[in-house]
Amino acid sequence: MNKLLIVLGAPNDHLGNLSQMAEDRLACVYNFYDANNDFKLVCTGGFGQHFNTTDKPHYYYAKKYLTDRGIPVDAFLKCPSSSNTIEDFQMTKDLVLEEQPDILVILTSDFHLARARALYHRIINYPRVVFIPAPSSLPEEQLLPLLAHEDKALKKLNDTASI
């Protein structure tokens, strides 16, 4: 059985330290993989002023987090150097269609899931997909602006016919 998990990127600081949001997602990936180690993994994320200004793509730090915890390097497929959620899906679409997984898992933060799902269906729309929300451990004062941003972005997306 061919199984694929794509984890969407999240910020890291200028030294490559993962944000709490990124760690929440990756901890969820680790726990999922620990129970389902026949999945191939794809970490997304490259560079951007708002999430990674280091000399290595975000996916480098995400893979390092996971391999440091024992996930084998050969569990990973090619990781795209995307700069936002739209690019996450644009840059993994060919891989998904090439791999034709029996099950595709998309993992992102719980507060980001609705918009990620809407974008996924507009861009990839592969039929055998499951979405997994990584529970956020952010304090309320950090989470509220993110919820507002996601709400606004989802409304804008729903008001447009294309991306």
C-alpha positions as CSV (number, residue, x, y, z in Angstrom):
1,M,0.0,0.0,0.0
2,N,1.3,3.4,-1.0
3,K,0.9,6.0,1.8
4,L,2.0,9.7,1.8
5,L,1.9,12.4,4.5
6,I,2.6,16.0,3.7
7,V,3.2,18.4,6.6
8,L,2.8,22.1,5.8
9,G,5.7,24.4,6.8
10,A,5.6,26.9,9.6
11,P,8.0,29.6,10.8
12,N,11.5,29.2,12.2
13,D,13.7,32.1,13.5
14,H,16.8,33.6,11.9
15,L,18.9,30.8,13.6
16,G,16.7,28.0,12.4
17,N,15.0,27.4,15.7
18,L,11.5,26.1,15.0
19,S,8.5,28.1,16.2
20,Q,6.0,26.6,18.6
21,M,3.6,26.3,15.6
22,A,6.2,24.3,13.7
23,E,7.0,22.1,16.7
24,D,3.3,21.4,17.3
25,R,2.9,20.2,13.7
26,L,6.1,18.2,13.7
27,A,5.3,16.5,17.1
28,C,2.0,15.5,15.5
29,V,3.9,14.1,12.5
30,Y,6.3,12.2,14.7
31,N,3.4,10.6,16.7
32,F,1.5,9.7,13.6
33,Y,4.6,8.2,12.0
34,D,5.5,6.3,15.2
35,A,2.2,4.5,14.8
36,N,2.2,4.4,10.9
37,N,5.8,4.0,9.9
38,D,4.9,2.8,6.4
39,F,4.2,6.3,5.2
40,K,6.5,8.4,3.1
41,L,6.9,12.0,4.4
42,V,7.1,15.3,2.7
43,C,8.0,18.5,4.6
44,T,7.2,21.8,2.9
45,G,8.7,25.2,3.3
46,G,11.5,27.2,1.8
47,F,12.3,30.8,2.5
48,G,10.3,34.0,3.3
49,Q,10.6,37.2,5.2
50,H,7.6,36.1,7.4
51,F,8.9,32.6,8.3
52,N,12.5,31.8,7.4
53,T,15.4,34.1,6.7
54,T,18.2,31.5,7.2
55,D,20.4,30.1,4.5
56,K,18.6,26.7,4.6
57,P,15.0,26.0,3.6
58,H,12.5,25.5,6.4
59,Y,12.0,21.9,5.4
60,Y,15.7,21.3,6.3
61,Y,14.9,22.2,9.9
62,A,11.6,20.2,9.9
63,K,13.4,17.0,8.6
64,K,16.1,17.5,11.1
65,Y,13.6,17.7,14.0
66,L,12.0,14.4,12.8
67,T,15.3,12.5,12.0
68,D,16.8,13.6,15.3
69,R,13.8,11.7,16.9
70,G,14.5,8.6,14.9
71,I,12.5,8.8,11.7
72,P,14.8,7.4,9.0
73,V,16.1,9.7,6.3
74,D,14.7,7.3,3.6
75,A,11.2,7.9,4.9
76,F,11.3,11.3,3.2
77,L,10.5,12.2,-0.4
78,K,11.6,15.4,-2.2
79,C,10.6,18.4,-0.1
80,P,9.5,21.6,-1.9
81,S,11.0,25.0,-1.1
82,S,7.6,26.7,-1.0
83,S,6.9,30.1,0.6
84,N,3.2,29.8,1.4
85,T,0.3,27.4,1.6
86,I,-0.7,27.9,-2.0
87,E,2.8,27.0,-3.1
88,D,2.8,24.0,-0.7
89,F,0.1,22.5,-2.8
90,Q,1.2,23.8,-6.2
91,M,4.7,22.3,-5.6
92,T,3.5,18.9,-4.2
93,K,0.7,18.4,-6.8
94,D,2.9,16.6,-9.4
95,L,4.4,14.4,-6.6
96,V,0.9,13.4,-5.4
97,L,-0.3,12.6,-8.9
98,E,2.9,10.7,-9.7
99,E,2.8,8.7,-6.4
100,Q,-0.9,8.0,-6.6
101,P,-1.0,7.1,-2.9
102,D,-3.7,4.8,-1.6
103,I,-4.0,7.3,1.2
104,L,-2.7,10.9,1.4
105,V,-2.5,12.7,4.7
106,I,-2.3,16.5,4.9
107,L,-1.2,17.7,8.3
108,T,-1.2,21.3,9.5
109,S,-2.2,23.4,12.5
110,D,-5.8,23.0,13.8
111,F,-6.4,26.8,13.2
112,H,-5.0,26.5,9.6
113,L,-6.9,23.4,8.6
114,A,-10.0,25.0,7.0
115,R,-8.0,27.2,4.6
116,A,-5.5,24.5,3.8
117,R,-8.4,22.1,3.0
118,A,-10.0,24.7,0.7
119,L,-6.7,25.4,-1.1
120,Y,-6.0,21.7,-1.4
121,H,-9.3,21.0,-3.1
122,R,-8.7,23.9,-5.5
123,I,-5.2,22.9,-6.4
124,I,-4.7,19.2,-6.0
125,N,-8.1,17.6,-5.3
126,Y,-6.7,14.1,-5.1
127,P,-9.6,12.0,-3.9
128,R,-8.1,9.7,-1.3
129,V,-7.1,12.4,1.3
130,V,-7.4,12.7,5.1
131,F,-6.7,16.0,6.9
132,I,-5.1,15.9,10.3
133,P,-5.1,19.0,12.6
134,A,-2.1,19.4,14.8
135,P,-3.4,20.8,18.1
136,S,-2.0,24.2,18.8
137,S,-0.2,24.9,22.1
138,L,0.1,28.6,21.4
139,P,-1.1,30.9,24.2
140,E,-4.4,32.7,23.5
141,E,-2.7,36.1,22.9
142,Q,-0.7,34.5,20.0
143,L,-3.5,32.3,18.7
144,L,-6.2,34.9,18.4
145,P,-4.5,37.0,15.7
146,L,-3.8,33.8,13.8
147,L,-7.5,32.8,14.0
148,A,-8.5,36.2,12.7
149,H,-6.0,36.0,9.9
150,E,-7.2,32.5,8.9
151,D,-10.9,33.7,9.0
152,K,-10.2,36.7,6.8
153,A,-8.1,34.6,4.4
154,L,-10.7,31.9,4.1
155,K,-13.4,34.4,3.4
156,K,-11.3,36.0,0.7
157,L,-10.6,32.6,-0.8
158,N,-14.3,31.7,-0.8
159,D,-15.2,35.0,-2.5
160,T,-12.8,34.3,-5.4
161,A,-13.2,31.8,-8.2
162,S,-9.5,31.2,-8.6
163,I,-6.4,31.5,-6.5
